[in-house]
């Protein structure tokens, strides 16, 4: 999954959260977050969390993913 994040102070990192656990992190702009979906439940609650360099955090809304 590609993620775009921006902030005036800069972005420190972004994280992909699946079913309440961090499954991927990226620290470099042009964020690419990938994980092994076969290790997750068939129905996943997924969201992205971004931290700016000042320590503030922002979450996306939770989405439901289904794997076959």
Order of alpha helices (4+ residues) and beta strands (2+ residues): beta-beta-beta-beta-beta-beta-beta
